[in-house]
Amino acid sequence: MAWDNRRSVSEINKNLNGVSFQDKSVLVTGGAGFLGSWLCDVLIAQGANVVCLDNLASGLRSNISHLLDVESFQFLERDITEPITFEQRLDLVVHMASRASPFEFQHYPIEILNANTMGLVVSLEIAKRHGARLLYTSTSEIYGDTEIVPTPESYNGNVNPIGPRGCYDEAKRCGEAYVMAYRKQYGLDTRIVRIFNTYGPRIRSDGIYARAIPRFIDQALHGSPITIFGDGTQTRSFTFVTDQIDGLMRLAAIDEASGAVVNIGNDHEITILDLARQVLDITNSSSEITYHPLPQDDPMRRRPDISRAAEILGWRPRVDLNEGLSRTVDWFVEASSKGR
């Protein structure tokens, strides 16, 4: 079945049950990225005015090309670490700008640190100046190699600050501290989301940007060996993009979520080896599975406790892994046929 972006955006808005930013002005940093572009889509469909800011370091213009002629959408190609002012009123600032693939950590550690500290401060200052609400997209990586599974927001983490993942883990942890400091010192209306592994259409499968699911799908569709790091017994919990955006929108919109720190992720846990086998089954691929050394500090388990999201936001994931993988494969096949 062909991939239908508009139908998916409509699905998100239908499930939001009236949660809306209609007629509001929203700044999305990192808005040309995987998740950022989806958020822009949903906001535009709701009737919001959206400013998408992205330096295209890992985001893609093609992710937002269908929005460039929309009157209520503005794209600024620039780096959020450079101070910027806006004349128009802003109601919401969503700071999503950051490289996020583990394979980028060794190549761009300074950029990752800067985006989540210097860049975040710029976003916080913009929100303060406009009296706007701020949503910061943090990550499950702040938990490190967790000792509590399912992992609640109250867990303080087990992170190696000087390891290869430290640039991302500690940048996000520092980012959370900045957000809470602005809330305490200036009374800013803030929310922090800790995002667990998310996948779906628009996720990159190329080079250092590729994470497990897009890499497996791309390899399976091309008949290349499926590359597993370690023995494949490590686990992850994967969230389909429409569910993730649903959660982000609720957290940004609901008044009672002010000051909250919330896990948004699917609580279904699967081994990486079983994930690879499921991708092979869905794609009907004969690719072989190959094993490679496990990277340093790679967490062995990832599964969120999502009780807070259910309680505060009324949110739970709706799309199971098999359905989400099938939709993602459909998108990869269509993108390939269009030369994307």
HELIX and SHEET records of a PDB file:
HELIX    1   1 ASN A    5  ASN A   15  1                                  11    
HELIX    2   2 PHE A   34  GLN A   46  1                                  13    
HELIX    3   3 ARG A   61  ASN A   63  5                                   3    
HELIX    4   4 SER A   65  LEU A   67  5                                   3    
HELIX    5   5 PRO A  102  GLU A  104  5                                   3    
HELIX    6   6 PRO A  109  ALA A  115  1                                   7    
HELIX    7   7 MET A  118  HIS A  130  1                                  13    
HELIX    8   8 SER A  140  TYR A  143  5                                   4    
HELIX    9   9 GLY A  166  TYR A  186  1                                  21    
HELIX   10  10 GLY A  207  TYR A  209  5                                   3    
HELIX   11  11 ALA A  212  LEU A  221  1                                  10    
HELIX   12  12 VAL A  241  ALA A  253  1                                  13    
HELIX   13  13 ASP A  255  ALA A  257  5                                   3    
HELIX   14  14 ILE A  272  THR A  283  1                                  12    
HELIX   15  15 SER A  307  ARG A  308  1                                   2    
HELIX   16  16 ALA A  309  LEU A  313  3                                   5    
HELIX   17  17 LEU A  321  SER A  337  1                                  17    
SHEET    1   A 7 PHE A  73  LEU A  76  0                                        
SHEET    2   A 7 ASN A  49  LEU A  53  1                                        
SHEET    3   A 7 SER A  25  THR A  29  1                                        
SHEET    4   A 7 LEU A  92  HIS A  95  1                                        
SHEET    5   A 7 ARG A 133  THR A 139  1                                        
SHEET    6   A 7 THR A 190  ILE A 195  1                                        
SHEET    7   A 7 VAL A 261  ILE A 264  1                                        
SHEET    1   B 2 THR A 198  TYR A 199  0                                        
SHEET    2   B 2 THR A 239  PHE A 240  1                                        
SHEET    1   C 2 ILE A 226  PHE A 229  0                                        
SHEET    2   C 2 ILE A 289  HIS A 292  1                                        
SHEET    1   D 2 THR A 235  ARG A 236  0                                        
SHEET    2   D 2 ILE A 270  THR A 271 -1                                        
END                                                                             
